[in-house]
Structures are given as C-alpha cells and as structure tokens.
Amino acid sequence: MMWNRTGTRFDEMTWLMVIAMLLPMMAATGRAQDTRQVSEPKIPASCTQLPAQLRAVGDKLAEADESKPDTARIQSALDKCKPGMAVELKPASGNNAFLSGPLEMRTGVTLLIDEGVTLFGSRDPADYEIKTGEIKTGEIKTGEIKTGEIKSAGATPGLCGTIATGAPPAVFPAPQRPAPARGGCRPFISINDAKDVGIMGDGVIDGRGYAKLLGKDYSWWEMARKAEPKNERYFTTRMIVASHADGLVLYRITLHNSTNFHVSVNQTNGFTAWGVHLLTPTVKGMDARNTDGIDPGSSTNVTVAHSWIDNGDDNIAIKTGVTHMSVLDNHFYSGHGMSIGSETNTGDSYLLVDGLTEDHTSSGIRIKSNVTRGGLVHDMVYRNICMRDVQIPIAISPYYNNGTVDQFFDPGFKGDKIPDYKKITIENVTDLTPGDVLIAGADEAHRTEVMLKNVMIHGITPDKVHLKLANIVTAGTNIPLEPVGGNKDVKVVALESNAGTKAYSCEGKFVPFQ
C-alpha cells in the first residue's frame, strides 16, 4: 500500500499519476547519456613542430609584438598536416607565445599546444572581419555570425568590434532585428565541415577579451557591457566555433579570457571535451559578459568530462536540439551553472549529469525558457551533485526573462513556443547552504514533471520554495513541498518519508580550481 505526505492512502488517480511518471523516468535513466563508449583521448604524433618566436611576460605580450602575428605559419602547417597527426606549438629559446588571427582546422588534424605555451588571439578586430562571400548563415545572436549554412554575396567592412547602428534594438524577448549592414567577426578557431579534429595539450589559448582593441578605446568585454542596457546587437568574435564537426575532441587544453562564448558546437555527431580547464576572467573582479563555457546546440552524442569551468556566464549551456549528452565528473565555480536553454524550441532530450560539484555558481540545475522560445525538454537525469553558496540550487523555469537568475513569477510574455518539461530526475543532490527552489510549468497542458530522490538543501525554509503547475514525486527530500496558501495546482506524492534519509556525501568534493 502507498501513502501520501498526509498519511492517507493514495486514491486511484494519484496512483495512476505516479505510475505514469515513474515508469518513463526509470527507463530514461539508461538512455539519458552519450550513446558512444567514450574513453580518455590520446594525443597524436606531430606532423610538424612550430617553435615560439614571441615571449610573454606575466601572461602579456609586449606592445611591439602585436605586429608580429603567427597566423600564416600556423594556418599553413594545419593545411599541410596529414590527417591523424598534430601541428605542435612548442617553446623555444626562452620564447613561449604565439599571436594569431582566425585559424581554420582541417579534417583529422589536431592543434597541439605544449605546456608553457600560450596562443594569444589578435587584438585587431580587422583580423576577424568577415569579408565579401564569407557570411554563412542568417542566424544572428549577440553579433556572432555562425558558420556552415547559407552563403551571402557581400559584407560591410569595419563592423567587427563595433555596436550596430541604424537598427533600433528590440525589447526582450523579441529577437534582435538584423542590422541594415551585414557582416561581423569570424571565430578565433573554426571547425567547419571538418571531421575528427582535435585541440589538445597542456598549453593555453587566451582570447584576451579584457584587452583594448587596436584602434579603439574599449575591450571586447567593455563593448559587450555597453550594448547590454538597450539590448543592442554587437559584433564580437568567439574562441572556438564548430559546425558539422563530427568527432571533435578538446583534451587537456586551458582556455582563458574568451571575448564571448568559449566553445560553441552545432550540427555535430560526436563531441568530447575531456580535462578542459576554462578560466575567465583570469583576473578576478573583471567584468566578462556573455563568456559562456561550453555550449552545444543541434548536436548528438556529446560528452563533457573531468573538466574545470569558471567563467562569466553559463558554465555549460545546452542550446536547442541536443540529444544524448553526458556531463561527467566536472567542477564548476563562478558562472550560471548547469543550464539548458533559453532556446529549447526544437527540443532537448536524454541528458545525464553525473558527478558535478558547483561552488558558488549563481544557479545549480537550471532549465530556462519562455513561451517565445520553448519546446519539449525530456528525459533528463541529474545525480551525484554537490553544491555550496548557490543562489538557486534548482530552477526549472518557463519564466526566463534574460536574467542571470530566474524570477519566480510569469513575466506575461505572449507566444506559442511553450516550454514543456517532462521526466526530469534529480537524485543524490546535496547543497550545503540554503537557496531557492523553483519548479514550475507553463500552463495546465504543459505541467512540469520532476522526481526528487535523496535531494537535501541545508537550511531551506518554505519561503524559499516556489512551485507552480508541477507534478512532483519524492523519495527522500527535505525540501518543504507542501502547497502554500492552498496552491492546488501542484501535486506532490512522497513514496517514502524523509526519516532516515542520508544525504549524499560531499566530503572532499570542494577543491580549488585546477
């Protein structure tokens, strides 16, 4: 016999609800992951070794070296390298740095950066300028023109490193209007229609988002913040952008100070990030807006494992169209947490997050969207997670309003792309400090379905719990889920009491960034 939280027997309808939720959730646990057998990558042999010709002191280049780019010799080596081998950037004669503009990876080729070597991104926006014939898609977000889709006949010069003019900015959540002029910035490193590419090594890629642009009185980051109040479109580069890049591997590489998103991967089957060390900004206290960590979109079979992410936006942000993804044994520090959204309009499914430590992220487990960009998100499993000093440990929200953290009420947007969150399992989660919990559905036809199993948030109180239009099954949690103020649109079923439930241990989990 089964009982609810008040000690009375389940009625037939409640029992049916429990069965309808639990059976798919249990089945999803096995399916929610990368379908590949992913093991630690191996660094290939080098086809060529390029010696460093510049010397960085205190992670900075001398001003005189800004006119000595290595772009041509690195690109030439990548173009000539045999698939299955690596172009190695190595220290030489006390020199430890390379300076480059945009680089394009080739099928089967790895860029290998040795320990002690830094590959710096150019500060000259003209180096990244999209030239005539190079615009390749109509989808635009925060000034980034993605690669790999629709070619265009022309581009307006001089846009990279500027805020768009001539097009009044739209008010969120309306999309930004295309500017009258077309153009923008190429990524620092592009993987476009190239398979089995690697970016590896114990060295550093530094995008220098903090540094003043040549010929400008502002940095990439300062430009981004200046554009924020009016939601203006701005033209910036990103660090690594991949499209149609099956088999892409990032391994042991350190990523610093990206100008915008660090890693953006789209239309790819098979992407692995293993042992990545991502730190932005490297100087704490600097303002690094929109510096997402790793953002997959429209891709399948993705694994992010054994990585360290400390950045100025979402640590991981899963965009729309991602299925079969594993996030395994990672550490997050500053950032907005383990996020899905805000775009989910083509759906996201079969995610496994297992073994995550979040130390002072703004959110912990976060699914964010709204009625202008939502869709079906289902079969998500989060387990074995430790948090501390997290403002909102759990945020499953149809209320996204372009904020750093989620608000607890419906913003009243109008649209027909309704968020729909189903078969969400959260298991063995311990938060050592108090924080808010938001679990909400968009409307009665799109109720959010969540199972909480052994979920403990130390010091949580009823005023920190925000529930709306949700079906919640629990199997051991200290979150006070009883309806507040007669809130009858939330259905909570406890399969077992909290008595005797032992919190998932976080002993030894919180360690310094590596």
C-alpha positions as semicolon CSV with decimal commas, in nm:
position;residue;x (nm);y (nm);z (nm)
1;M;0,000;0,000;0,000
2;M;0,128;0,353;-0,081
3;W;0,065;0,669;0,115
4;N;0,090;1,040;0,054
5;R;0,256;1,304;0,272
6;T;-0,051;1,345;0,493
7;G;-0,062;0,972;0,580
8;T;-0,373;0,883;0,383
9;R;-0,382;0,619;0,112
10;F;-0,332;0,718;-0,249
11;D;-0,651;0,738;-0,445
12;E;-0,665;0,569;-0,785
13;M;-0,593;0,885;-0,983
14;T;-0,285;0,965;-0,774
15;W;-0,158;0,612;-0,816
16;L;-0,200;0,636;-1,191
17;M;-0,012;0,966;-1,192
18;V;0,276;0,809;-1,002
19;I;0,295;0,511;-1,238
20;A;0,273;0,738;-1,543
21;M;0,567;0,941;-1,417
22;L;0,789;0,673;-1,267
23;L;0,798;0,414;-1,543
24;P;0,930;0,653;-1,813
25;M;1,173;0,807;-1,564
26;M;1,322;0,470;-1,475
27;A;1,354;0,379;-1,842
28;A;1,513;0,717;-1,918
29;T;1,796;0,662;-1,670
30;G;1,964;0,414;-1,904
31;R;1,902;0,611;-2,223
32;A;1,999;0,954;-2,093
33;Q;2,361;0,971;-2,199
34;D;2,603;0,982;-2,489
35;T;2,548;0,659;-2,682
36;R;2,918;0,626;-2,764
37;Q;3,171;0,444;-2,549
38;V;3,387;0,745;-2,463
39;S;3,734;0,695;-2,316
40;E;4,020;0,931;-2,243
41;P;4,156;1,073;-2,572
42;K;4,514;1,022;-2,687
43;I;4,745;1,288;-2,826
44;P;4,860;1,202;-3,181
45;A;5,213;1,225;-3,314
46;S;5,318;1,558;-3,460
47;C;5,344;1,621;-3,832
48;T;5,539;1,941;-3,761
49;Q;5,667;2,140;-3,466
50;L;5,647;2,518;-3,475
51;P;5,885;2,697;-3,237
52;A;5,759;3,002;-3,049
53;Q;5,906;3,333;-3,169
54;L;5,743;3,562;-2,911
55;R;5,787;3,591;-2,538
56;A;5,501;3,663;-2,296
57;V;5,580;3,809;-1,955
58;G;5,310;3,786;-1,689
59;D;5,069;3,641;-1,949
60;K;5,104;3,956;-2,160
61;L;5,271;4,032;-2,491
62;A;5,491;4,335;-2,546
63;E;5,321;4,608;-2,748
64;A;5,589;4,577;-3,016
65;D;5,492;4,211;-3,067
66;E;5,132;4,296;-3,160
67;S;5,251;4,344;-3,518
68;K;5,420;4,003;-3,540
69;P;5,137;3,753;-3,598
70;D;5,198;3,382;-3,644
71;T;4,869;3,331;-3,828
72;A;5,013;3,245;-4,167
73;R;5,265;2,987;-4,049
74;I;5,017;2,813;-3,818
75;Q;4,748;2,801;-4,087
76;S;4,995;2,675;-4,345
77;A;5,100;2,395;-4,112
78;L;4,737;2,299;-4,046
79;D;4,665;2,294;-4,419
80;K;4,962;2,066;-4,493
81;C;4,934;1,829;-4,198
82;K;4,840;1,469;-4,264
83;P;4,510;1,356;-4,106
84;G;4,566;1,172;-3,780
85;M;4,860;1,393;-3,682
86;A;4,915;1,721;-3,494
87;V;5,060;2,065;-3,553
88;E;5,258;2,124;-3,233
89;L;5,324;2,471;-3,091
90;K;5,631;2,441;-2,869
91;P;5,851;2,669;-2,660
92;A;6,193;2,756;-2,799
93;S;6,494;2,954;-2,678
94;G;6,301;3,117;-2,395
95;N;6,009;3,211;-2,622
96;N;5,669;3,087;-2,512
97;A;5,397;3,264;-2,711
98;F;5,219;3,272;-3,044
99;L;4,992;3,550;-3,174
100;S;4,723;3,472;-3,426
101;G;4,413;3,589;-3,601
102;P;4,144;3,344;-3,717
103;L;4,251;2,983;-3,778
104;E;4,060;2,712;-3,967
105;M;4,103;2,349;-3,868
106;R;4,124;2,068;-4,122
107;T;3,979;1,717;-4,116
108;G;4,174;1,478;-3,897
109;V;4,424;1,739;-3,779
110;T;4,499;1,829;-3,416
111;L;4,629;2,161;-3,289
112;L;4,863;2,067;-3,003
113;I;4,977;2,340;-2,764
114;D;5,262;2,240;-2,535
115;E;5,279;2,312;-2,164
116;G;5,418;2,659;-2,102
117;V;5,298;2,790;-2,439
118;T;5,015;3,042;-2,489
119;L;4,834;3,105;-2,817
120;F;4,705;3,463;-2,795
121;G;4,417;3,597;-3,002
122;S;4,478;3,912;-3,201
123;R;4,351;4,241;-3,057
124;D;4,291;4,379;-3,405
125;P;3,921;4,346;-3,500
126;A;4,016;4,385;-3,867
127;D;4,185;4,043;-3,847
128;Y;3,847;3,882;-3,770
129;E;3,645;4,079;-4,021
130;I;3,403;3,879;-4,236
131;K;3,480;3,969;-4,591
132;T;3,271;3,950;-4,907
133;G;3,141;3,599;-4,966
134;E;3,215;3,479;-4,613
135;I;2,878;3,532;-4,444
136;K;2,741;3,181;-4,398
137;T;2,418;3,200;-4,206
138;G;2,123;3,423;-4,133
139;E;2,101;3,325;-3,767
140;I;2,245;3,603;-3,556
141;K;2,284;3,631;-3,181
142;T;2,484;3,897;-2,997
143;G;2,660;3,982;-3,318
144;E;2,802;3,638;-3,385
145;I;2,752;3,504;-3,736
146;K;2,771;3,126;-3,716
147;T;2,935;2,915;-3,980
148;G;2,823;2,642;-4,206
149;E;2,486;2,722;-4,358
150;I;2,381;2,995;-4,604
151;K;2,629;3,191;-4,810
152;S;2,575;3,560;-4,881
153;A;2,707;3,782;-5,153
154;G;2,856;4,064;-4,950
155;A;2,958;4,214;-4,621
156;T;3,004;4,564;-4,492
157;P;3,363;4,624;-4,379
158;G;3,454;4,761;-4,038
159;L;3,175;4,602;-3,833
160;C;3,380;4,365;-3,620
161;G;3,446;4,521;-3,282
162;T;3,155;4,767;-3,302
163;I;2,797;4,806;-3,180
164;A;2,540;4,800;-3,461
165;T;2,388;5,128;-3,573
166;G;2,084;5,203;-3,787
167;A;1,859;4,933;-3,641
168;P;1,666;5,014;-3,321
169;P;1,723;4,740;-3,063
170;A;1,431;4,512;-2,985
171;V;1,287;4,479;-2,637
172;F;1,339;4,132;-2,490
173;P;1,201;3,873;-2,562
174;A;1,166;3,985;-2,923
175;P;1,470;3,880;-3,131
176;Q;1,722;4,140;-3,228
177;R;1,649;4,294;-3,565
178;P;1,907;4,235;-3,837
179;A;2,117;4,543;-3,888
180;P;2,096;4,714;-4,230
181;A;2,464;4,628;-4,282
182;R;2,570;4,263;-4,297
183;G;2,897;4,134;-4,162
184;G;3,069;4,077;-3,831
185;C;3,351;3,867;-3,690
186;R;3,495;3,527;-3,767
187;P;3,577;3,298;-3,473
188;F;3,932;3,270;-3,343
189;I;3,932;2,896;-3,423
190;S;3,680;2,750;-3,670
191;I;3,598;2,384;-3,728
192;N;3,362;2,389;-4,024
193;D;3,275;2,076;-4,222
194;A;3,583;1,906;-4,076
195;K;3,575;1,568;-3,904
196;D;3,791;1,422;-3,624
197;V;3,957;1,750;-3,531
198;G;4,147;1,787;-3,204
199;I;4,253;2,083;-2,990
200;M;4,484;1,940;-2,727
201;G;4,776;1,991;-2,496
202;D;4,869;2,140;-2,159
203;G;4,914;2,489;-2,300
204;V;4,677;2,788;-2,309
205;I;4,454;2,961;-2,561
206;D;4,394;3,320;-2,446
207;G;4,131;3,527;-2,626
208;R;4,227;3,848;-2,439
209;G;3,871;3,972;-2,402
210;Y;3,998;4,215;-2,138
211;A;4,245;4,393;-2,369
212;K;4,180;4,718;-2,551
213;L;4,115;4,660;-2,923
214;L;4,373;4,812;-3,153
215;G;4,241;5,147;-3,271
216;K;3,965;5,151;-3,005
217;D;3,937;5,284;-2,650
218;Y;3,749;4,975;-2,526
219;S;3,791;4,600;-2,491
220;W;3,569;4,322;-2,627
221;W;3,415;4,282;-2,281
222;E;3,358;4,656;-2,235
223;M;3,179;4,669;-2,570
224;A;2,952;4,381;-2,465
225;R;2,856;4,551;-2,140
226;K;2,794;4,883;-2,315
227;A;2,547;4,712;-2,551
228;E;2,353;4,542;-2,271
229;P;2,117;4,814;-2,135
230;K;1,938;4,862;-2,467
231;N;1,981;4,502;-2,591
232;E;2,189;4,635;-2,878
233;R;2,348;4,399;-3,124
234;Y;2,726;4,400;-3,120
235;F;2,988;4,232;-3,335
236;T;3,234;4,012;-3,150
237;T;3,443;3,706;-3,214
238;R;3,422;3,378;-3,022
239;M;3,703;3,146;-2,925
240;I;3,610;2,807;-3,078
241;V;3,311;2,761;-3,311
242;A;3,235;2,423;-3,467
243;S;2,971;2,324;-3,719
244;H;2,935;1,983;-3,886
245;A;3,240;1,874;-3,686
246;D;3,176;1,506;-3,608
247;G;3,442;1,357;-3,382
248;L;3,566;1,689;-3,240
249;V;3,786;1,648;-2,930
250;L;3,912;1,906;-2,679
251;Y;4,165;1,744;-2,446
252;R;4,361;1,890;-2,152
253;I;4,361;2,234;-2,311
254;T;4,332;2,552;-2,100
255;L;4,103;2,829;-2,226
256;H;4,137;3,182;-2,089
257;N;3,961;3,515;-2,138
258;S;3,741;3,444;-2,438
259;T;3,591;3,754;-2,592
260;N;3,245;3,587;-2,593
261;F;3,144;3,217;-2,584
262;H;3,441;2,985;-2,537
263;V;3,317;2,673;-2,719
264;S;3,011;2,664;-2,946
265;V;2,935;2,335;-3,123
266;N;2,647;2,287;-3,368
267;Q;2,522;2,024;-3,613
268;T;2,773;1,771;-3,482
269;N;2,750;1,399;-3,401
270;G;3,022;1,314;-3,151
271;F;3,190;1,590;-2,948
272;T;3,415;1,526;-2,649
273;A;3,563;1,777;-2,404
274;W;3,787;1,592;-2,158
275;G;4,008;1,753;-1,895
276;V;3,943;2,107;-2,019
277;H;4,046;2,392;-1,786
278;L;3,837;2,700;-1,863
279;L;3,901;3,017;-1,660
280;T;3,757;3,358;-1,750
281;P;3,838;3,619;-1,635
282;T;4,183;3,521;-1,516
283;V;4,194;3,843;-1,313
284;K;3,910;3,817;-1,064
285;G;3,680;4,117;-1,044
286;M;3,692;4,194;-1,416
287;D;3,360;4,202;-1,600
288;A;3,341;3,928;-1,864
289;R;2,984;3,936;-2,000
290;N;2,849;3,654;-2,220
291;T;3,153;3,433;-2,177
292;D;2,966;3,101;-2,173
293;G;3,181;2,795;-2,119
294;I;3,074;2,505;-2,342
295;D;2,755;2,542;-2,549
296;P;2,638;2,254;-2,767
297;G;2,338;2,303;-2,995
298;S;2,160;2,088;-3,255
299;S;2,401;1,803;-3,184
300;T;2,400;1,447;-3,056
301;N;2,643;1,226;-2,866
302;V;2,821;1,488;-2,658
303;T;3,043;1,426;-2,355
304;V;3,199;1,684;-2,122
305;A;3,410;1,504;-1,863
306;H;3,669;1,571;-1,591
307;S;3,674;1,944;-1,668
308;W;3,702;2,263;-1,463
309;I;3,489;2,563;-1,563
310;D;3,498;2,910;-1,403
311;N;3,357;3,184;-1,623
312;G;3,129;3,486;-1,664
313;D;2,806;3,321;-1,781
314;D;2,661;2,968;-1,809
315;N;2,927;2,711;-1,722
316;I;2,755;2,478;-1,968
317;A;2,454;2,595;-2,169
318;I;2,277;2,330;-2,373
319;K;2,103;2,502;-2,662
320;T;1,809;2,367;-2,856
321;G;1,827;2,041;-3,048
322;V;2,071;1,848;-2,827
323;T;2,013;1,480;-2,755
324;H;2,220;1,210;-2,581
325;M;2,467;1,413;-2,380
326;S;2,678;1,314;-2,078
327;V;2,830;1,559;-1,829
328;L;3,058;1,351;-1,606
329;D;3,273;1,434;-1,303
330;N;3,315;1,809;-1,355
331;H;3,380;2,108;-1,129
332;F;3,205;2,444;-1,176
333;Y;3,300;2,766;-0,999
334;S;3,186;3,118;-1,092
335;G;2,916;3,109;-1,360
336;H;2,545;3,050;-1,403
337;G;2,551;2,675;-1,353
338;M;2,447;2,363;-1,545
339;S;2,197;2,518;-1,785
340;I;1,958;2,419;-2,059
341;G;1,812;2,698;-2,272
342;S;1,694;2,954;-2,313
343;E;1,620;2,830;-2,666
344;T;1,452;2,486;-2,646
345;N;1,209;2,524;-2,937
346;T;1,335;2,217;-3,128
347;G;1,364;2,014;-2,809
348;D;1,634;1,871;-2,584
349;S;1,645;1,515;-2,456
350;Y;1,842;1,233;-2,290
351;L;2,088;1,424;-2,074
352;L;2,291;1,262;-1,796
353;V;2,471;1,482;-1,544
354;D;2,663;1,257;-1,304
355;G;2,927;1,369;-1,056
356;L;2,913;1,751;-1,056
357;T;3,045;1,994;-0,796
358;E;2,914;2,352;-0,811
359;D;3,094;2,600;-0,589
360;H;2,930;2,948;-0,576
361;T;2,761;2,932;-0,915
362;S;2,451;3,154;-0,931
363;S;2,230;2,858;-1,023
364;G;2,282;2,484;-0,986
365;I;2,048;2,274;-1,201
366;R;1,886;2,519;-1,439
367;I;1,633;2,469;-1,722
368;K;1,525;2,807;-1,858
369;S;1,291;2,913;-2,137
370;N;0,967;3,101;-2,204
371;V;0,671;3,100;-2,443
372;T;0,867;3,278;-2,718
373;R;1,139;3,012;-2,745
374;G;1,032;2,696;-2,560
375;G;0,971;2,334;-2,655
376;L;0,980;1,981;-2,516
377;V;1,264;1,902;-2,276
378;H;1,252;1,542;-2,155
379;D;1,445;1,250;-2,008
380;M;1,695;1,448;-1,803
381;V;1,886;1,277;-1,522
382;Y;2,089;1,475;-1,266
383;R;2,263;1,273;-0,996
384;N;2,554;1,275;-0,751
385;I;2,581;1,653;-0,729
386;C;2,728;1,873;-0,454
387;M;2,669;2,246;-0,420
388;R;2,751;2,529;-0,185
389;D;2,682;2,904;-0,193
390;V;2,445;2,858;-0,487
391;Q;2,165;3,116;-0,501
392;I;1,912;2,891;-0,675
393;P;2,010;2,523;-0,647
394;I;1,716;2,405;-0,863
395;A;1,550;2,627;-1,123
396;I;1,311;2,460;-1,369
397;S;1,154;2,766;-1,517
398;P;0,920;2,870;-1,801
399;Y;0,969;3,232;-1,688
400;Y;1,302;3,324;-1,847
401;N;1,342;3,700;-1,868
402;N;1,704;3,738;-1,985
403;G;1,829;3,749;-1,627
404;T;2,133;3,599;-1,460
405;V;1,898;3,402;-1,233
406;D;1,535;3,309;-1,282
407;Q;1,245;3,511;-1,145
408;F;0,969;3,331;-0,957
409;F;0,667;3,459;-1,149
410;D;0,528;3,458;-1,502
411;P;0,653;3,764;-1,693
412;G;0,339;3,760;-1,911
413;F;0,508;3,716;-2,247
414;K;0,293;3,607;-2,541
415;G;0,392;3,325;-2,773
416;D;0,317;2,976;-2,898
417;K;0,653;2,808;-2,826
418;I;0,552;2,668;-2,489
419;P;0,813;2,517;-2,257
420;D;0,724;2,160;-2,163
421;Y;0,945;1,980;-1,909
422;K;0,889;1,608;-1,866
423;K;1,067;1,313;-1,698
424;I;1,321;1,516;-1,501
425;T;1,500;1,305;-1,238
426;I;1,714;1,467;-0,967
427;E;1,891;1,219;-0,741
428;N;2,159;1,229;-0,472
429;V;2,196;1,606;-0,457
430;T;2,332;1,785;-0,151
431;D;2,356;2,162;-0,113
432;L;2,549;2,265;0,198
433;T;2,395;2,613;0,210
434;P;2,038;2,748;0,178
435;G;1,900;2,857;-0,158
436;D;1,578;2,889;-0,356
437;V;1,400;2,613;-0,546
438;L;1,181;2,691;-0,847
439;I;0,981;2,416;-1,016
440;A;0,711;2,546;-1,249
441;G;0,510;2,458;-1,557
442;A;0,389;2,698;-1,821
443;D;0,019;2,604;-1,805
444;E;-0,212;2,314;-1,726
445;A;-0,140;2,146;-2,060
446;H;0,235;2,176;-2,001
447;R;0,282;2,073;-1,640
448;T;0,639;2,012;-1,530
449;E;0,716;1,654;-1,412
450;V;1,002;1,602;-1,166
451;M;1,121;1,326;-0,938
452;L;1,334;1,424;-0,636
453;K;1,524;1,134;-0,481
454;N;1,754;1,199;-0,187
455;V;1,772;1,575;-0,251
456;M;1,886;1,776;0,052
457;I;1,931;2,153;0,075
458;H;2,066;2,251;0,415
459;G;1,871;2,527;0,588
460;I;1,595;2,554;0,329
461;T;1,268;2,712;0,450
462;P;0,917;2,721;0,296
463;D;0,960;3,080;0,175
464;K;1,246;2,961;-0,047
465;V;1,028;2,712;-0,238
466;H;0,843;2,835;-0,547
467;L;0,608;2,586;-0,713
468;K;0,352;2,620;-0,991
469;L;0,178;2,372;-1,222
470;A;0,406;2,081;-1,135
471;N;0,375;1,710;-1,065
472;I;0,647;1,615;-0,815
473;V;0,729;1,266;-0,688
474;T;0,970;1,243;-0,396
475;A;1,173;0,962;-0,245
476;G;1,356;1,139;0,034
477;T;1,398;1,518;0,037
478;N;1,399;1,792;0,297
479;I;1,255;2,050;0,056
480;P;0,921;2,166;0,206
481;L;0,690;2,095;-0,087
482;E;0,352;2,114;0,086
483;P;0,122;2,352;-0,104
484;V;0,141;2,702;0,037
485;G;-0,174;2,910;0,066
486;G;-0,398;2,643;-0,084
487;N;-0,191;2,607;-0,402
488;K;-0,385;2,317;-0,553
489;D;-0,218;2,320;-0,895
490;V;0,091;2,147;-0,751
491;K;0,067;1,770;-0,700
492;V;0,323;1,616;-0,465
493;V;0,350;1,244;-0,394
494;A;0,602;1,109;-0,140
495;L;0,699;0,747;-0,198
496;E;0,887;0,737;0,131
497;S;0,933;0,963;0,432
498;N;1,243;1,169;0,498
499;A;1,310;0,987;0,823
500;G;1,638;0,804;0,799
501;T;1,730;0,952;0,460
502;K;2,106;1,001;0,448
503;A;2,230;1,297;0,248
504;Y;2,467;1,230;-0,040
505;S;2,818;1,291;0,096
506;C;3,014;1,593;-0,026
507;E;3,325;1,516;0,176
508;G;3,633;1,603;-0,028
509;K;3,428;1,731;-0,322
510;F;3,508;2,102;-0,292
511;V;3,862;2,160;-0,412
512;P;4,041;2,460;-0,564
513;F;4,025;2,521;-0,939
514;Q;4,286;2,322;-1,128
